[in-house]
C-alpha cells in the first residue's frame, strides 16, 4: 500500500501511531510523510487527529510488553536477542 492509500484507509482514525525498531529515523520520517500527504489529500476536510511516533520504538515496547499477549503476538526471544539500542 502506498501513502495515499494509507491516508484514505485511515482518514476516520483519530490516532495513527508510527514506529520502527528505535523510532529515531524511519518512524519519524514515515509520520512526517503521512501527515504531509494527509494534509494534501484531505485539504481542510480532515477530522481532528493525532499522528504519534512510538517513543523508544518497538524495541522498547517489546521489552516492556512482550509478556502481554493482548499487545504482542508470537514474541520470539531469538529475534530480539541482539541489542537494538
C-alpha positions as CSV (number, residue, x, y, z in Angstrom):
1,X,0.0,0.0,0.0
2,X,1.3,3.5,-0.8
3,X,0.9,6.5,1.5
4,X,-2.1,7.9,-0.4
5,X,-3.9,4.6,0.2
6,X,-2.9,4.6,3.8
7,X,-4.3,8.1,4.2
8,X,-7.6,7.1,2.6
9,X,-7.9,4.0,4.7
10,X,-7.2,5.8,7.9
11,X,-8.9,9.2,7.3
12,X,-11.5,8.4,10.0
13,X,-9.0,7.1,12.5
14,X,-8.3,9.7,15.3
15,X,-4.9,8.4,16.3
16,X,-2.3,6.9,13.9
17,X,1.0,5.6,15.5
18,X,4.2,5.1,13.6
19,X,7.3,3.2,14.8
20,X,10.4,1.4,13.7
21,X,12.9,-0.5,15.8
22,X,14.1,2.6,17.7
23,X,11.8,5.3,16.3
24,X,14.8,7.5,15.6
25,X,14.7,7.9,11.8
26,X,12.3,5.7,9.8
27,X,9.3,6.0,12.2
28,X,9.5,9.8,12.5
29,X,10.1,10.2,8.7
30,X,7.1,7.9,8.0
31,X,5.0,10.0,10.3
32,X,6.0,13.2,8.6
33,X,5.4,11.9,5.1
34,X,2.0,10.5,6.3
35,X,1.0,13.9,7.8
36,X,2.1,15.9,4.8
37,X,0.2,13.5,2.4
38,X,-2.9,13.6,4.6
39,X,-2.9,17.4,4.6
40,X,-2.6,17.4,0.8
41,X,-5.3,14.8,0.2
42,X,-7.9,15.9,2.7
43,X,-7.3,19.7,2.2
44,X,-9.1,21.1,5.2
45,X,-11.8,18.4,5.3
46,X,-9.9,16.4,7.9
47,X,-11.1,15.3,11.3
48,X,-9.2,16.1,14.5
49,X,-6.5,13.5,14.7
50,X,-3.1,12.8,16.1
51,X,0.0,11.3,14.4
52,X,2.3,9.8,17.0
53,X,5.7,8.2,16.9
54,X,6.2,5.4,19.5
55,X,8.8,6.7,21.9
56,X,11.7,4.2,22.0
57,X,10.4,2.3,19.0
58,X,9.2,-1.3,19.0
59,X,12.4,-2.3,20.7
60,X,11.4,-0.6,24.0
61,X,7.8,-1.5,23.5
62,X,8.5,-5.3,23.2
63,X,10.9,-5.2,26.1
64,X,8.2,-3.8,28.3
65,X,5.1,-5.6,27.0
66,X,6.4,-8.9,25.5
67,X,4.6,-11.0,28.0
68,X,1.2,-9.4,27.3
69,X,-0.4,-11.4,24.5
70,X,-3.1,-8.7,24.0
71,X,-0.3,-6.3,22.9
72,X,2.4,-8.6,21.3
73,X,1.7,-11.7,19.3
74,X,4.2,-14.6,18.8
75,X,7.1,-12.9,20.6
76,X,10.3,-14.7,19.8
77,X,13.2,-14.0,22.2
78,X,15.7,-15.0,19.5
79,X,14.6,-12.2,17.2
80,X,15.2,-9.7,19.9
81,X,18.4,-11.2,21.3
82,X,20.6,-8.6,19.7
83,X,20.9,-5.2,21.3
84,X,18.9,-2.6,19.2
85,X,20.0,0.4,21.3
